[in-house]
Amino acid sequence: MRFAARVEVRLRPGIADPEGATIERALPALGFEGVRDVRAGRSFRFEVDAADEGEARRRAEELAHRLLANPVIEDSVLELAPVEGA
């Protein structure tokens, strides 16, 4: 079976986010008032071949923790869905 994975990686609460702060400071000049607490992150999409959803989830989570996110300062959230026709 094939599963589509999306991993969102974000800095943990309390970790400085200079990219988010820069975006937040620029928003009023672009006409966006009332937007607060901007946090930047990264999104990764990939497909995983696995025998079942449990195996696909384990493999995708391991990939996220070992390669995509720095577990000391970042959190990751995984979304997984079967790929139709694969």
PDB file of N, CA, C and O in Angstrom, chain B, residues numbered from 101:
ATOM      1  N   MET B 101       0.839  -1.172   0.000  1.00  0.00           N
ATOM      2  CA  MET B 101       0.000   0.000   0.000  1.00  0.00           C
ATOM      3  C   MET B 101       0.886   1.237   0.000  1.00  0.00           C
ATOM      4  O   MET B 101       2.034   1.204   0.444  1.00  0.00           O
ATOM      5  N   ARG B 102       0.334   2.314  -0.501  1.00  0.00           N
ATOM      6  CA  ARG B 102       1.058   3.583  -0.527  1.00  0.00           C
ATOM      7  C   ARG B 102       0.256   4.619   0.262  1.00  0.00           C
ATOM      8  O   ARG B 102      -0.969   4.693   0.168  1.00  0.00           O
ATOM      9  N   PHE B 103       0.993   5.417   1.045  1.00  0.00           N
ATOM     10  CA  PHE B 103       0.375   6.441   1.880  1.00  0.00           C
ATOM     11  C   PHE B 103       1.015   7.787   1.606  1.00  0.00           C
ATOM     12  O   PHE B 103       2.235   7.891   1.477  1.00  0.00           O
ATOM     13  N   ALA B 104       0.187   8.820   1.518  1.00  0.00           N
ATOM     14  CA  ALA B 104       0.675  10.190   1.380  1.00  0.00           C
ATOM     15  C   ALA B 104       0.876  10.753   2.777  1.00  0.00           C
ATOM     16  O   ALA B 104      -0.007  10.674   3.630  1.00  0.00           O
ATOM     17  N   ALA B 105       2.048  11.319   2.990  1.00  0.00           N
ATOM     18  CA  ALA B 105       2.377  11.882   4.293  1.00  0.00           C
ATOM     19  C   ALA B 105       2.635  13.376   4.155  1.00  0.00           C
ATOM     20  O   ALA B 105       3.213  13.834   3.169  1.00  0.00           O
ATOM     21  N   ARG B 106       2.201  14.119   5.149  1.00  0.00           N
ATOM     22  CA  ARG B 106       2.532  15.539   5.254  1.00  0.00           C
ATOM     23  C   ARG B 106       3.019  15.769   6.674  1.00  0.00           C
ATOM     24  O   ARG B 106       2.334  15.435   7.641  1.00  0.00           O
ATOM     25  N   VAL B 107       4.202  16.340   6.787  1.00  0.00           N
ATOM     26  CA  VAL B 107       4.794  16.634   8.090  1.00  0.00           C
ATOM     27  C   VAL B 107       4.942  18.145   8.214  1.00  0.00           C
ATOM     28  O   VAL B 107       5.587  18.789   7.387  1.00  0.00           O
ATOM     29  N   GLU B 108       4.335  18.699   9.257  1.00  0.00           N
ATOM     30  CA  GLU B 108       4.480  20.113   9.583  1.00  0.00           C
ATOM     31  C   GLU B 108       5.497  20.213  10.718  1.00  0.00           C
ATOM     32  O   GLU B 108       5.349  19.564  11.754  1.00  0.00           O
ATOM     33  N   VAL B 109       6.522  21.026  10.516  1.00  0.00           N
ATOM     34  CA  VAL B 109       7.572  21.210  11.515  1.00  0.00           C
ATOM     35  C   VAL B 109       7.505  22.654  12.000  1.00  0.00           C
ATOM     36  O   VAL B 109       7.519  23.590  11.201  1.00  0.00           O
ATOM     37  N   ARG B 110       7.433  22.822  13.326  1.00  0.00           N
ATOM     38  CA  ARG B 110       7.338  24.159  13.930  1.00  0.00           C
ATOM     39  C   ARG B 110       8.280  24.249  15.118  1.00  0.00           C
ATOM     40  O   ARG B 110       8.567  23.255  15.785  1.00  0.00           O
ATOM     41  N   LEU B 111       8.755  25.465  15.367  1.00  0.00           N
ATOM     42  CA  LEU B 111       9.541  25.679  16.575  1.00  0.00           C
ATOM     43  C   LEU B 111       8.650  25.467  17.797  1.00  0.00           C
ATOM     44  O   LEU B 111       7.468  25.809  17.779  1.00  0.00           O
ATOM     45  N   ARG B 112       9.212  24.913  18.834  1.00  0.00           N
ATOM     46  CA  ARG B 112       8.455  24.692  20.062  1.00  0.00           C
ATOM     47  C   ARG B 112       8.106  26.037  20.711  1.00  0.00           C
ATOM     48  O   ARG B 112       8.818  27.023  20.521  1.00  0.00           O
ATOM     49  N   PRO B 113       7.013  26.072  21.474  1.00  0.00           N
ATOM     50  CA  PRO B 113       6.677  27.305  22.200  1.00  0.00           C
ATOM     51  C   PRO B 113       7.848  27.730  23.081  1.00  0.00           C
ATOM     52  O   PRO B 113       8.503  26.896  23.707  1.00  0.00           O
ATOM     53  N   GLY B 114       8.099  29.021  23.121  1.00  0.00           N
ATOM     54  CA  GLY B 114       9.193  29.547  23.928  1.00  0.00           C
ATOM     55  C   GLY B 114      10.510  29.662  23.184  1.00  0.00           C
ATOM     56  O   GLY B 114      11.438  30.305  23.675  1.00  0.00           O
ATOM     57  N   ILE B 115      10.613  29.055  22.011  1.00  0.00           N
ATOM     58  CA  ILE B 115      11.822  29.173  21.190  1.00  0.00           C
ATOM     59  C   ILE B 115      11.647  30.394  20.288  1.00  0.00           C
ATOM     60  O   ILE B 115      10.619  30.532  19.624  1.00  0.00           O
ATOM     61  N   ALA B 116      12.644  31.276  20.261  1.00  0.00           N
ATOM     62  CA  ALA B 116      12.575  32.486  19.436  1.00  0.00           C
ATOM     63  C   ALA B 116      12.373  32.110  17.973  1.00  0.00           C
ATOM     64  O   ALA B 116      12.989  31.174  17.464  1.00  0.00           O
ATOM     65  N   ASP B 117      11.492  32.864  17.307  1.00  0.00           N
ATOM     66  CA  ASP B 117      11.180  32.633  15.896  1.00  0.00           C
ATOM     67  C   ASP B 117      11.428  33.928  15.121  1.00  0.00           C
ATOM     68  O   ASP B 117      10.489  34.688  14.884  1.00  0.00           O
ATOM     69  N   PRO B 118      12.678  34.195  14.722  1.00  0.00           N
ATOM     70  CA  PRO B 118      12.972  35.453  14.045  1.00  0.00           C
ATOM     71  C   PRO B 118      12.238  35.610  12.712  1.00  0.00           C
ATOM     72  O   PRO B 118      11.879  36.726  12.338  1.00  0.00           O
ATOM     73  N   GLU B 119      12.012  34.526  12.001  1.00  0.00           N
ATOM     74  CA  GLU B 119      11.280  34.618  10.731  1.00  0.00           C
ATOM     75  C   GLU B 119       9.827  35.026  10.981  1.00  0.00           C
ATOM     76  O   GLU B 119       9.307  35.905  10.293  1.00  0.00           O
ATOM     77  N   GLY B 120       9.180  34.409  11.941  1.00  0.00           N
ATOM     78  CA  GLY B 120       7.814  34.769  12.286  1.00  0.00           C
ATOM     79  C   GLY B 120       7.724  36.210  12.761  1.00  0.00           C
ATOM     80  O   GLY B 120       6.781  36.918  12.406  1.00  0.00           O
ATOM     81  N   ALA B 121       8.696  36.660  13.565  1.00  0.00           N
ATOM     82  CA  ALA B 121       8.701  38.030  14.070  1.00  0.00           C
ATOM     83  C   ALA B 121       8.858  39.033  12.932  1.00  0.00           C
ATOM     84  O   ALA B 121       8.206  40.077  12.937  1.00  0.00           O
ATOM     85  N   THR B 122       9.708  38.733  11.963  1.00  0.00           N
ATOM     86  CA  THR B 122       9.895  39.614  10.812  1.00  0.00           C
ATOM     87  C   THR B 122       8.604  39.728  10.005  1.00  0.00           C
ATOM     88  O   THR B 122       8.221  40.821   9.588  1.00  0.00           O
ATOM     89  N   ILE B 123       7.947  38.615   9.792  1.00  0.00           N
ATOM     90  CA  ILE B 123       6.671  38.622   9.065  1.00  0.00           C
ATOM     91  C   ILE B 123       5.645  39.446   9.828  1.00  0.00           C
ATOM     92  O   ILE B 123       4.941  40.268   9.241  1.00  0.00           O
ATOM     93  N   GLU B 124       5.561  39.227  11.131  1.00  0.00           N
ATOM     94  CA  GLU B 124       4.581  39.953  11.945  1.00  0.00           C
ATOM     95  C   GLU B 124       4.818  41.459  11.897  1.00  0.00           C
ATOM     96  O   GLU B 124       3.863  42.231  11.814  1.00  0.00           O
ATOM     97  N   ARG B 125       6.080  41.886  11.947  1.00  0.00           N
ATOM     98  CA  ARG B 125       6.378  43.317  11.882  1.00  0.00           C
ATOM     99  C   ARG B 125       6.017  43.919  10.526  1.00  0.00           C
ATOM    100  O   ARG B 125       5.675  45.099  10.452  1.00  0.00           O
ATOM    101  N   ALA B 126       6.087  43.124   9.444  1.00  0.00           N
ATOM    102  CA  ALA B 126       5.795  43.628   8.099  1.00  0.00           C
ATOM    103  C   ALA B 126       4.297  43.704   7.805  1.00  0.00           C
ATOM    104  O   ALA B 126       3.895  44.449   6.911  1.00  0.00           O
ATOM    105  N   LEU B 127       3.481  42.977   8.510  1.00  0.00           N
ATOM    106  CA  LEU B 127       2.051  42.888   8.195  1.00  0.00           C
ATOM    107  C   LEU B 127       1.315  44.227   8.199  1.00  0.00           C
ATOM    108  O   LEU B 127       0.562  44.482   7.259  1.00  0.00           O
ATOM    109  N   PRO B 128       1.483  45.094   9.194  1.00  0.00           N
ATOM    110  CA  PRO B 128       0.757  46.364   9.168  1.00  0.00           C
ATOM    111  C   PRO B 128       1.075  47.212   7.934  1.00  0.00           C
ATOM    112  O   PRO B 128       0.179  47.860   7.392  1.00  0.00           O
ATOM    113  N   ALA B 129       2.322  47.219   7.484  1.00  0.00           N
ATOM    114  CA  ALA B 129       2.697  47.989   6.295  1.00  0.00           C
ATOM    115  C   ALA B 129       2.028  47.442   5.038  1.00  0.00           C
ATOM    116  O   ALA B 129       1.894  48.149   4.040  1.00  0.00           O
ATOM    117  N   LEU B 130       1.612  46.185   5.095  1.00  0.00           N
ATOM    118  CA  LEU B 130       0.933  45.563   3.948  1.00  0.00           C
ATOM    119  C   LEU B 130      -0.584  45.603   4.095  1.00  0.00           C
ATOM    120  O   LEU B 130      -1.304  45.038   3.271  1.00  0.00           O
ATOM    121  N   GLY B 131      -1.069  46.266   5.139  1.00  0.00           N
ATOM    122  CA  GLY B 131      -2.507  46.412   5.325  1.00  0.00           C
ATOM    123  C   GLY B 131      -3.169  45.318   6.141  1.00  0.00           C
ATOM    124  O   GLY B 131      -4.397  45.234   6.172  1.00  0.00           O
ATOM    125  N   PHE B 132      -2.388  44.484   6.798  1.00  0.00           N
ATOM    126  CA  PHE B 132      -2.946  43.400   7.620  1.00  0.00           C
ATOM    127  C   PHE B 132      -2.838  43.789   9.087  1.00  0.00           C
ATOM    128  O   PHE B 132      -1.799  43.591   9.717  1.00  0.00           O
ATOM    129  N   GLU B 133      -3.913  44.340   9.623  1.00  0.00           N
ATOM    130  CA  GLU B 133      -3.951  44.761  11.022  1.00  0.00           C
ATOM    131  C   GLU B 133      -4.544  43.637  11.881  1.00  0.00           C
ATOM    132  O   GLU B 133      -5.325  42.817  11.398  1.00  0.00           O
ATOM    133  N   GLY B 134      -4.163  43.615  13.143  1.00  0.00           N
ATOM    134  CA  GLY B 134      -4.759  42.681  14.082  1.00  0.00           C
ATOM    135  C   GLY B 134      -4.262  41.252  13.971  1.00  0.00           C
ATOM    136  O   GLY B 134      -4.897  40.343  14.506  1.00  0.00           O
ATOM    137  N   VAL B 135      -3.155  41.027  13.298  1.00  0.00           N
ATOM    138  CA  VAL B 135      -2.582  39.676  13.208  1.00  0.00           C
ATOM    139  C   VAL B 135      -1.465  39.586  14.242  1.00  0.00           C
ATOM    140  O   VAL B 135      -0.576  40.437  14.273  1.00  0.00           O
ATOM    141  N   ARG B 136      -1.508  38.564  15.082  1.00  0.00           N
ATOM    142  CA  ARG B 136      -0.547  38.437  16.172  1.00  0.00           C
ATOM    143  C   ARG B 136       0.000  37.003  16.269  1.00  0.00           C
ATOM    144  O   ARG B 136      -0.564  36.058  15.717  1.00  0.00           O
ATOM    145  N   ASP B 137       1.094  36.888  16.977  1.00  0.00           N
ATOM    146  CA  ASP B 137       1.696  35.586  17.291  1.00  0.00           C
ATOM    147  C   ASP B 137       2.012  34.765  16.041  1.00  0.00           C
ATOM    148  O   ASP B 137       1.702  33.576  15.975  1.00  0.00           O
ATOM    149  N   VAL B 138       2.629  35.407  15.057  1.00  0.00           N
ATOM    150  CA  VAL B 138       3.009  34.711  13.824  1.00  0.00           C
ATOM    151  C   VAL B 138       4.177  33.782  14.122  1.00  0.00           C
ATOM    152  O   VAL B 138       5.172  34.195  14.718  1.00  0.00           O
ATOM    153  N   ARG B 139       4.053  32.531  13.708  1.00  0.00           N
ATOM    154  CA  ARG B 139       5.118  31.539  13.840  1.00  0.00           C
ATOM    155  C   ARG B 139       5.352  30.924  12.469  1.00  0.00           C
ATOM    156  O   ARG B 139       4.401  30.533  11.792  1.00  0.00           O
ATOM    157  N   ALA B 140       6.583  30.840  12.065  1.00  0.00           N
ATOM    158  CA  ALA B 140       6.935  30.236  10.782  1.00  0.00           C
ATOM    159  C   ALA B 140       7.202  28.750  10.992  1.00  0.00           C
ATOM    160  O   ALA B 140       7.519  28.313  12.098  1.00  0.00           O
ATOM    161  N   GLY B 141       7.071  27.994   9.927  1.00  0.00           N
ATOM    162  CA  GLY B 141       7.341  26.564   9.988  1.00  0.00           C
ATOM    163  C   GLY B 141       7.653  26.039   8.597  1.00  0.00           C
ATOM    164  O   GLY B 141       7.759  26.799   7.634  1.00  0.00           O
ATOM    165  N   ARG B 142       7.796  24.736   8.516  1.00  0.00           N
ATOM    166  CA  ARG B 142       8.077  24.085   7.234  1.00  0.00           C
ATOM    167  C   ARG B 142       7.100  22.940   7.042  1.00  0.00           C
ATOM    168  O   ARG B 142       6.649  22.320   8.005  1.00  0.00           O
ATOM    169  N   SER B 143       6.781  22.671   5.791  1.00  0.00           N
ATOM    170  CA  SER B 143       5.883  21.570   5.452  1.00  0.00           C
ATOM    171  C   SER B 143       6.594  20.650   4.465  1.00  0.00           C
ATOM    172  O   SER B 143       7.186  21.104   3.487  1.00  0.00           O
ATOM    173  N   PHE B 144       6.525  19.347   4.740  1.00  0.00           N
ATOM    174  CA  PHE B 144       7.134  18.343   3.871  1.00  0.00           C
ATOM    175  C   PHE B 144       6.052  17.368   3.435  1.00  0.00           C
ATOM    176  O   PHE B 144       5.213  16.961   4.240  1.00  0.00           O
ATOM    177  N   ARG B 145       6.072  16.998   2.173  1.00  0.00           N
ATOM    178  CA  ARG B 145       5.135  16.000   1.644  1.00  0.00           C
ATOM    179  C   ARG B 145       5.937  14.895   0.964  1.00  0.00           C
ATOM    180  O   ARG B 145       6.903  15.157   0.247  1.00  0.00           O
ATOM    181  N   PHE B 146       5.515  13.659   1.205  1.00  0.00           N
ATOM    182  CA  PHE B 146       6.170  12.517   0.576  1.00  0.00           C
ATOM    183  C   PHE B 146       5.222  11.331   0.629  1.00  0.00           C
ATOM    184  O   PHE B 146       4.203  11.375   1.318  1.00  0.00           O
ATOM    185  N   GLU B 147       5.555  10.275  -0.096  1.00  0.00           N
ATOM    186  CA  GLU B 147       4.758   9.053  -0.093  1.00  0.00           C
ATOM    187  C   GLU B 147       5.585   7.920   0.497  1.00  0.00           C
ATOM    188  O   GLU B 147       6.803   7.862   0.329  1.00  0.00           O
ATOM    189  N   VAL B 148       4.893   7.020   1.193  1.00  0.00           N
ATOM    190  CA  VAL B 148       5.538   5.896   1.869  1.00  0.00           C
ATOM    191  C   VAL B 148       4.863   4.611   1.416  1.00  0.00           C
ATOM    192  O   VAL B 148       3.640   4.495   1.490  1.00  0.00           O
ATOM    193  N   ASP B 149       5.643   3.650   0.951  1.00  0.00           N
ATOM    194  CA  ASP B 149       5.132   2.319   0.667  1.00  0.00           C
ATOM    195  C   ASP B 149       5.277   1.479   1.933  1.00  0.00           C
ATOM    196  O   ASP B 149       6.361   1.390   2.510  1.00  0.00           O
ATOM    197  N   ALA B 150       4.174   0.867   2.359  1.00  0.00           N
ATOM    198  CA  ALA B 150       4.196   0.070   3.590  1.00  0.00           C
ATOM    199  C   ALA B 150       3.081  -0.971   3.536  1.00  0.00           C
ATOM    200  O   ALA B 150       2.132  -0.840   2.762  1.00  0.00           O
ATOM    201  N   ALA B 151       3.205  -1.991   4.355  1.00  0.00           N
ATOM    202  CA  ALA B 151       2.206  -3.060   4.391  1.00  0.00           C
ATOM    203  C   ALA B 151       0.864  -2.578   4.929  1.00  0.00           C
ATOM    204  O   ALA B 151      -0.187  -3.052   4.499  1.00  0.00           O
ATOM    205  N   ASP B 152       0.899  -1.625   5.882  1.00  0.00           N
ATOM    206  CA  ASP B 152      -0.345  -1.118   6.470  1.00  0.00           C
ATOM    207  C   ASP B 152      -0.100   0.288   7.010  1.00  0.00           C
ATOM    208  O   ASP B 152       1.021   0.794   6.976  1.00  0.00           O
ATOM    209  N   GLU B 153      -1.173   0.912   7.511  1.00  0.00           N
ATOM    210  CA  GLU B 153      -1.072   2.288   7.983  1.00  0.00           C
ATOM    211  C   GLU B 153      -0.149   2.413   9.193  1.00  0.00           C
ATOM    212  O   GLU B 153       0.574   3.402   9.316  1.00  0.00           O
ATOM    213  N   GLY B 154      -0.163   1.438  10.071  1.00  0.00           N
ATOM    214  CA  GLY B 154       0.702   1.478  11.253  1.00  0.00           C
ATOM    215  C   GLY B 154       2.171   1.521  10.877  1.00  0.00           C
ATOM    216  O   GLY B 154       2.941   2.309  11.427  1.00  0.00           O
ATOM    217  N   GLU B 155       2.557   0.666   9.935  1.00  0.00           N
ATOM    218  CA  GLU B 155       3.954   0.661   9.485  1.00  0.00           C
ATOM    219  C   GLU B 155       4.299   1.972   8.795  1.00  0.00           C
ATOM    220  O   GLU B 155       5.373   2.527   9.025  1.00  0.00           O
ATOM    221  N   ALA B 156       3.397   2.476   7.946  1.00  0.00           N
ATOM    222  CA  ALA B 156       3.640   3.743   7.252  1.00  0.00           C
ATOM    223  C   ALA B 156       3.813   4.876   8.256  1.00  0.00           C
ATOM    224  O   ALA B 156       4.695   5.721   8.097  1.00  0.00           O
ATOM    225  N   ARG B 157       2.980   4.894   9.282  1.00  0.00           N
ATOM    226  CA  ARG B 157       3.062   5.940  10.312  1.00  0.00           C
ATOM    227  C   ARG B 157       4.388   5.842  11.069  1.00  0.00           C
ATOM    228  O   ARG B 157       5.034   6.861  11.312  1.00  0.00           O
ATOM    229  N   ARG B 158       4.796   4.641  11.440  1.00  0.00           N
ATOM    230  CA  ARG B 158       6.071   4.470  12.152  1.00  0.00           C
ATOM    231  C   ARG B 158       7.236   4.951  11.299  1.00  0.00           C
ATOM    232  O   ARG B 158       8.124   5.642  11.798  1.00  0.00           O
ATOM    233  N   ARG B 159       7.242   4.594  10.026  1.00  0.00           N
ATOM    234  CA  ARG B 159       8.341   4.987   9.143  1.00  0.00           C
ATOM    235  C   ARG B 159       8.366   6.494   8.925  1.00  0.00           C
ATOM    236  O   ARG B 159       9.433   7.106   8.958  1.00  0.00           O
ATOM    237  N   ALA B 160       7.196   7.100   8.701  1.00  0.00           N
ATOM    238  CA  ALA B 160       7.118   8.544   8.472  1.00  0.00           C
ATOM    239  C   ALA B 160       7.510   9.318   9.736  1.00  0.00           C
ATOM    240  O   ALA B 160       8.195  10.336   9.647  1.00  0.00           O
ATOM    241  N   GLU B 161       7.083   8.844  10.906  1.00  0.00           N
ATOM    242  CA  GLU B 161       7.453   9.512  12.149  1.00  0.00           C
ATOM    243  C   GLU B 161       8.949   9.421  12.399  1.00  0.00           C
ATOM    244  O   GLU B 161       9.564  10.388  12.847  1.00  0.00           O
ATOM    245  N   GLU B 162       9.540   8.265  12.113  1.00  0.00           N
ATOM    246  CA  GLU B 162      10.986   8.125  12.278  1.00  0.00           C
ATOM    247  C   GLU B 162      11.729   9.069  11.347  1.00  0.00           C
ATOM    248  O   GLU B 162      12.693   9.717  11.756  1.00  0.00           O
ATOM    249  N   LEU B 163      11.286   9.151  10.094  1.00  0.00           N
ATOM    250  CA  LEU B 163      11.897  10.068   9.128  1.00  0.00           C
ATOM    251  C   LEU B 163      11.800  11.500   9.645  1.00  0.00           C
ATOM    252  O   LEU B 163      12.776  12.248   9.590  1.00  0.00           O
ATOM    253  N   ALA B 164      10.628  11.883  10.144  1.00  0.00           N
ATOM    254  CA  ALA B 164      10.434  13.245  10.650  1.00  0.00           C
ATOM    255  C   ALA B 164      11.365  13.529  11.826  1.00  0.00           C
ATOM    256  O   ALA B 164      11.982  14.593  11.880  1.00  0.00           O
ATOM    257  N   HIS B 165      11.473  12.595  12.765  1.00  0.00           N
ATOM    258  CA  HIS B 165      12.285  12.819  13.960  1.00  0.00           C
ATOM    259  C   HIS B 165      13.776  12.763  13.672  1.00  0.00           C
ATOM    260  O   HIS B 165      14.551  13.480  14.305  1.00  0.00           O
ATOM    261  N   ARG B 166      14.192  11.928  12.734  1.00  0.00           N
ATOM    262  CA  ARG B 166      15.629  11.779  12.470  1.00  0.00           C
ATOM    263  C   ARG B 166      16.170  12.745  11.437  1.00  0.00           C
ATOM    264  O   ARG B 166      17.362  13.054  11.445  1.00  0.00           O
ATOM    265  N   LEU B 167      15.306  13.232  10.537  1.00  0.00           N
ATOM    266  CA  LEU B 167      15.812  14.037   9.420  1.00  0.00           C
ATOM    267  C   LEU B 167      15.147  15.401   9.295  1.00  0.00           C
ATOM    268  O   LEU B 167      15.841  16.398   9.098  1.00  0.00           O
ATOM    269  N   LEU B 168      13.840  15.476   9.401  1.00  0.00           N
ATOM    270  CA  LEU B 168      13.127  16.703   9.074  1.00  0.00           C
ATOM    271  C   LEU B 168      13.069  17.712  10.215  1.00  0.00           C
ATOM    272  O   LEU B 168      13.056  18.917   9.966  1.00  0.00           O
ATOM    273  N   ALA B 169      13.034  17.250  11.444  1.00  0.00           N
ATOM    274  CA  ALA B 169      12.895  18.148  12.592  1.00  0.00           C
ATOM    275  C   ALA B 169      14.055  17.962  13.562  1.00  0.00           C
ATOM    276  O   ALA B 169      14.626  16.878  13.681  1.00  0.00           O
ATOM    277  N   ASN B 170      14.381  19.038  14.242  1.00  0.00           N
ATOM    278  CA  ASN B 170      15.344  18.972  15.332  1.00  0.00           C
ATOM    279  C   ASN B 170      14.521  18.817  16.611  1.00  0.00           C
ATOM    280  O   ASN B 170      13.939  19.794  17.083  1.00  0.00           O
ATOM    281  N   PRO B 171      14.459  17.614  17.179  1.00  0.00           N
ATOM    282  CA  PRO B 171      13.555  17.381  18.320  1.00  0.00           C
ATOM    283  C   PRO B 171      13.889  18.193  19.560  1.00  0.00           C
ATOM    284  O   PRO B 171      13.076  18.250  20.483  1.00  0.00           O
ATOM    285  N   VAL B 172      15.048  18.816  19.614  1.00  0.00           N
ATOM    286  CA  VAL B 172      15.408  19.642  20.767  1.00  0.00           C
ATOM    287  C   VAL B 172      14.608  20.949  20.752  1.00  0.00           C
ATOM    288  O   VAL B 172      14.193  21.431  21.806  1.00  0.00           O
ATOM    289  N   ILE B 173      14.390  21.527  19.561  1.00  0.00           N
ATOM    290  CA  ILE B 173      13.737  22.840  19.478  1.00  0.00           C
ATOM    291  C   ILE B 173      12.475  22.843  18.622  1.00  0.00           C
ATOM    292  O   ILE B 173      11.778  23.857  18.567  1.00  0.00           O
ATOM    293  N   GLU B 174      12.163  21.727  17.950  1.00  0.00           N
ATOM    294  CA  GLU B 174      11.022  21.707  17.038  1.00  0.00           C
ATOM    295  C   GLU B 174      10.064  20.562  17.365  1.00  0.00           C
ATOM    296  O   GLU B 174      10.464  19.510  17.865  1.00  0.00           O
ATOM    297  N   ASP B 175       8.800  20.801  17.068  1.00  0.00           N
ATOM    298  CA  ASP B 175       7.769  19.770  17.122  1.00  0.00           C
ATOM    299  C   ASP B 175       7.367  19.436  15.691  1.00  0.00           C
ATOM    300  O   ASP B 175       7.471  20.280  14.800  1.00  0.00           O
ATOM    301  N   SER B 176       6.912  18.215  15.472  1.00  0.00           N
ATOM    302  CA  SER B 176       6.410  17.835  14.156  1.00  0.00           C
ATOM    303  C   SER B 176       5.044  17.177  14.303  1.00  0.00           C
ATOM    304  O   SER B 176       4.765  16.481  15.279  1.00  0.00           O
ATOM    305  N   VAL B 177       4.211  17.419  13.310  1.00  0.00           N
ATOM    306  CA  VAL B 177       2.867  16.842  13.272  1.00  0.00           C
ATOM    307  C   VAL B 177       2.728  16.111  11.944  1.00  0.00           C
ATOM    308  O   VAL B 177       3.001  16.676  10.885  1.00  0.00           O
ATOM    309  N   LEU B 178       2.304  14.856  12.005  1.00  0.00           N
ATOM    310  CA  LEU B 178       2.179  14.011  10.821  1.00  0.00           C
ATOM    311  C   LEU B 178       0.715  13.817  10.457  1.00  0.00           C
ATOM    312  O   LEU B 178      -0.114  13.511  11.313  1.00  0.00           O
ATOM    313  N   GLU B 179       0.404  14.000   9.171  1.00  0.00           N
ATOM    314  CA  GLU B 179      -0.896  13.612   8.615  1.00  0.00           C
ATOM    315  C   GLU B 179      -0.611  12.528   7.590  1.00  0.00           C
ATOM    316  O   GLU B 179       0.321  12.643   6.795  1.00  0.00           O
ATOM    317  N   LEU B 180      -1.423  11.468   7.613  1.00  0.00           N
ATOM    318  CA  LEU B 180      -1.192  10.315   6.752  1.00  0.00           C
ATOM    319  C   LEU B 180      -2.519   9.891   6.135  1.00  0.00           C
ATOM    320  O   LEU B 180      -3.538   9.835   6.823  1.00  0.00           O
ATOM    321  N   ALA B 181      -2.505   9.591   4.826  1.00  0.00           N
ATOM    322  CA  ALA B 181      -3.725   9.156   4.151  1.00  0.00           C
ATOM    323  C   ALA B 181      -3.346   8.160   3.058  1.00  0.00           C
ATOM    324  O   ALA B 181      -2.307   8.314   2.416  1.00  0.00           O
ATOM    325  N   PRO B 182      -4.178   7.141   2.840  1.00  0.00           N
ATOM    326  CA  PRO B 182      -3.897   6.194   1.759  1.00  0.00           C
ATOM    327  C   PRO B 182      -3.965   6.898   0.401  1.00  0.00           C
ATOM    328  O   PRO B 182      -4.769   7.809   0.201  1.00  0.00           O
ATOM    329  N   VAL B 183      -3.118   6.466  -0.516  1.00  0.00           N
ATOM    330  CA  VAL B 183      -3.144   6.995  -1.879  1.00  0.00           C
ATOM    331  C   VAL B 183      -4.060   6.101  -2.687  1.00  0.00           C
ATOM    332  O   VAL B 183      -3.827   4.897  -2.799  1.00  0.00           O
ATOM    333  N   GLU B 184      -5.102   6.691  -3.252  1.00  0.00           N
ATOM    334  CA  GLU B 184      -6.069   5.931  -4.050  1.00  0.00           C
ATOM    335  C   GLU B 184      -5.411   5.429  -5.331  1.00  0.00           C
ATOM    336  O   GLU B 184      -4.679   6.163  -5.996  1.00  0.00           O
ATOM    337  N   GLY B 185      -5.679   4.180  -5.666  1.00  0.00           N
ATOM    338  CA  GLY B 185      -5.179   3.606  -6.911  1.00  0.00           C
ATOM    339  C   GLY B 185      -3.720   3.216  -6.905  1.00  0.00           C
ATOM    340  O   GLY B 185      -3.176   2.863  -7.951  1.00  0.00           O
ATOM    341  N   ALA B 186      -3.070   3.269  -5.755  1.00  0.00           N
ATOM    342  CA  ALA B 186      -1.638   2.935  -5.705  1.00  0.00           C
ATOM    343  C   ALA B 186      -1.463   1.524  -5.177  1.00  0.00           C
ATOM    344  O   ALA B 186      -0.336   1.046  -5.055  1.00  0.00           O
TER     345      ALA B 186
END
